[in-house]
């Protein structure tokens, strides 16, 4: 893979989750700086071409494209490691300073945006389409809040003042809407959201049952490991296919500093819960754990990857991205070059255990350090 283009791919997949690109095409047809002059000409984005295309577009269309670029630049801020977004000949490109370019696709607004359930709940508050995955945030807010100083410092959920479970009927209606609407490409479902009170964990089981009553699509839950691991048996019996307990930070001393409440869950208990889940769901990627890259020393992350794959858990590397108005909003980003090197080192580890860096779903690899170079990577 051409290194420059690989770094650009990391930039897009890691730092620009509203944009997707075909990494498979990137690998098969990488841009080569040694190509002939004609090829270099095609890959260079000229200002004259931009101006000509701008004239050809309608005012409304131009306004939409301009806003997308503004949003990207707003996110990019002063970070010079992020490359430019350009719109040329009716196509978007990410470009670097060396005339390398990668064509990208802007995800359309989900069809249910602006629609409501029969109870009057905006559907977008029940779930969000992430490419081909419906993400159901069934618990609004988090018991770990900024108010009681227990929230994770990199997460915005702790700022929510109201905390409640989404109405089960609303969940059912959104799932039905996605199934029956031909414009929505829903191929699997994620159940997430903030951490709920212990006495309401049964709502996870209830949600899985609702999903399976409407569709047999693969369903995945991300949650904190419950105190009673028998809950996993109930989830399995309800039809759950995959589960993730996200360790996030390996060093628990650092974890306690960054995640005052969640960091109190010991590493030992995380691994106990993960091992239990592997016995129930399998060891081929059905059980996963996210590690955040960029908060603790890389050596810690390396050790975590080793320990996870050794028990049949698929590690997912998620680079730290500062969220505005959180305590860590000014924490520095890692460079794309470093993230690429991290990926190479982690690949060596997982290969020894015949495992892949997760997730296996190509459409879900935004905001992760993953390149779908193996046959195991797929679309659902």
N, C-alpha and C positions, 0 to 999 in steps of 0.2 A: 504494500500500500504506500502510495506516495505520502511521505511524512507531513508535508504542508497541508494536504487535503485532509489527512486523518485528523490533524489538529483542528481544522475547521469543523469537521464532523463532530468532534467532541464539544466544540464551542456551541454548536446548534443543539445537540441532544442534551447537553448538560445545563446550559445557561438560558436556553430559549424554549421552554416547554410548550409554548403556544404554536410552535412550528415543528413540522416533521419533515424528514427527508428519507429517501430510500437509501439506507446504508448498504444494502446489497448491490445496488447500481454503483454506488461510490467505490466499493471494493472491486467490482468487475471492470469498471471503466474510470479509473482514477485520472485526474488531470495530471499531465506530465509536463513539467517545465521545459523539458528538452524537445517537445513537439515542434513541428515546423512552424514557420511564421504565420501561415494561415490559421493553424490551430490556436496559436497565441492570440491572434487577432480576434477569434471567436470568443475566447475566454476573457478578454479584456472588456471592461464595461466603459464605454465612451460617453462623455457628457453630452456630446452632440446627439447620440442615439437617445439618451434620456429625454432631451428637449423635444425631439421629433415625435417620440411616442406620447409625450405629455400632451402635445397638440391633438393627437389622434383620439385621445380618450375624452369621454364626456366629462363635464364638470363634476357630476356626482361621483363617477368612478374615480376620478383623480382625487377627490376629497377622501374617499375610502382608503385608497392606497397610501395617500399622504399620512393619514391618521395611523395606519399600521406602522409605517416607518417612524413616525413620531413616538409611538408607544415603545418601539424597540430602542430608539435613542434615549428615551426617558429611562428605560430599564438599564441600558448600557452606562448611562451617566458618564463619569470621568474614567471609567475602567478602560484603559488603553489596550488591554489584552483581548477585548472583544472586537470582532471585525465588523465591517459595515454591511448594512442591508440596503440593497438597491432593487429598483423595479425597472426592468428593461424588456421591451417587446412583449408586454403582457405576461411577464414572468418575474418572480422574485428570485434574487440571488444573494448569497452571503459571499462577500469578497474580502480578500486580505490586501496587504500593501504590495504584493508581488504578482498581481494579475491572476492569481488563482481564484476560481469561483466555483461554487456549488449551487445548483438550482434547488430551491426548496418549495414546499407547498404550505400555504396558510390554511389551517383548519377552518372549515365553515362554522358559523354559529349553529349550535344544535337546534334542531327543528322545534323542540319543546320550549325554547326560550320565549317568554311572553305568553305561554299557556298556563292554565291553572287547573288544579284538581277540583272535584265537585265541592270540596270543602273551602275552596277559595285560596288554597296554598299555591304560591308560584312553584311550578314544577322544578325550576332551576334551584330552589331551596331544598329540594328533596334529593336530587341527583344531578350529576354533571357528566356529559359525554367527553371522555378523554380518548380521542381517536375512535377506536372500536370498542372501548370499554365503558360501561356505565358505572360510575362511582357513586354509591349511595352513602351519604353522610347521615347516618341514622341518629347520631347523638349530636345535638347542637351545643357547642361550648365544650368545657372540660372541667372535671372536678379539681384539676390542678390549675389554679387561677393566679393572675397577677395580684388580685386583691389580697389573697392569703399568702402571697409570695412563695407559691409552690409550683408555678408554671415553668415549663421549659423555656429557657431564655431565647431560643431561636424560633419559637413557634408563636403564631398570632392567636391561637385558639384560647389562650389564657386570658385574653382581653375581653372575651364575651361575658356580658353581665347576666344574660339569661341562659339557662341550661335546661334542655328538654329533649326527649326522644321524638323523632318524627312520627306522625300518626301512621299506623300500619296500613290504613286504607289509602293514604296518600302514596305510600311506597308501592302498593299493588297497582294503583292507577298509572304511576309513572312507568313501571315495568311493562304494563299492558300497552301503553302508548308507544313505547320504544319497539315492542315486538311487532305491532301492527302497522307502524309507519314505515313505508318503503324507503324514505329518505334518511332513516337512521340506521347506521351499520353497527348494531349492537351484537357483539360476538361473545362477550363474557362480562361478568359483574364483580365489582369489588365492594365490600362492605367496610366502611371506615368511619371516621369522625373522631371526636374527642373521647377521652376516657370517662365512662359513666360510673355512677355509684355501684358498689358491689352487689347490692340487692336488686339491681336492674339488669344484670348481665344476661338474664333469661331472654331479654329482648333480642339479643343476637340470634338465639335459637329460633325465636318467633319469626325474625326477618328471613332467615334461611328457608324456613318452611313456606313462607309467602312466595319467595322466589321460585322454589321448586314446584309449587302448585301452578305457577304460570309458565314456567319454561325449564328446560333441562340444561340450560347454558352453564358452563363451568363457573363456579362461584368461589370467591376468595375473601377471607377476612384478615384484616390487619388489626391487632389489638394488643394490649398489655397482657402478659401471662396471668391468668386468673389464679387465685389462691387455691381454689378447688379444681384440680385438673380433670375431674369427671365431667366438667362442662364441655371438654373437648369431645368426649364420647357422645354427648347430646348433640353437638354440632355435626359430628360425623353421621349420626343416625338421621338427622334432619336433612342431610344431603350435601353438606359442605364438601368441596373438593380440595381446597388448598387453604393454608393458614400461614400467617406470618407474625412472629414476635420480634419486634425490631430492637435489637440491643443498642444500636445507634452509637454509643460511646463505650469502648471496651474497658478503659481504666475507670473503675467505679469511683475513685476519688475525684477525677475530673467530672464524671457523670453527676456526682452529688453537687458540684459547683454549678454546672450548667443546667441540670435537671433536678432541682431541690427535692421533689417528691418521687418522681420516676427513678431517679438515680439511687434511691434507697433499695430498689429491687436488686438483690445481689446477682452477680454474674453466675454464681452457682445455681440459683433458682431459674434464671433464664435458660441455662443449659439443661436443667432437669425438665423444664416444660417443653423445650425443643425436642429432646430425646423422646419424651412421651408422645409428642405430636408425630414424630417420624414413624413410630410404631403403628400409629393409627392411619396416617395418610400416605406414607411412603417416603422413599429416600431419593427420588428422581426429580426433585425440584418442587414437590408438592408443599414442602415446608421451607420457609425462607426467613431471612433476617437482614434488615437494612443496617449498614454501617455508614456513619457520616464521615466523609473524608474532608479534613481541613480544620477540625477542632482540636484533635489530639495528635501526638506524633504519629507519623506514617508507620513506624515500627509497631505501634499498638494495633493499628488496623490490619497489618500483615499477620500478626499473631492471631487476631480474631478470625480472619479468613481461614487460617490453618485449623483452628479448633472447630469452627462451624462445619467445614467440609468433612472433617474426620468423623463427625457423627451423622452425616447424611443430610445436612442442612445447606441449602443454596444461599450463599451470601450475595447481597445486592449492595453495591457501592454507590452511595449518593453524595455528590460533592456539596459541601456547604454553600448555600445561597442565602445571603442576608435578606431578611424580610423587613421592609420599612416599618418604623414605629415599634420595633421589638428591641429588647436590651442588646441584642447582638447585631443591630443593623449596620454598624460600622466595622464589624469583624472582616478582615481582608479575605478576598477570594483567592483560591489557588489558581495558578496559571494552567492553561490548557496543556502545555508541555508536561508539567508535573503530573497532571491527571492521566495523560497518555502513558507516562512511565509507570504510574501506579497500576494502570490496567495491565501492562505487560508483565509486571512482577506478580500480580494476582493470578494471571492466566497460568503462569508456571505452577503455582500452588494447586489450583483447582484441577489442572490437567492430570496431576498425580493421582487424583481420586476419581477420575472419569466424571468430573462435575463441570458445570459451566457457571460463569458469573451470571447472576440473574439480572432482570427477569428474562425468561425464555421468549416471552411475547415481544416481538420486534416493535409493535405499535406502542408498547408501554415503556420503552427504554429512554424516554425523555427524562431528563434530570437523573440519569444514572450513568455510570462509567461502564459502558458495554458496547461492543461491536459484534454484530451477528455473523461471525465468521464460521460457525459450526452448523452442522445439519440439524442439531437440536433446536436451534432458534427458528421460530415460526410465527405466523399469524394464526390466531384462533379460528 
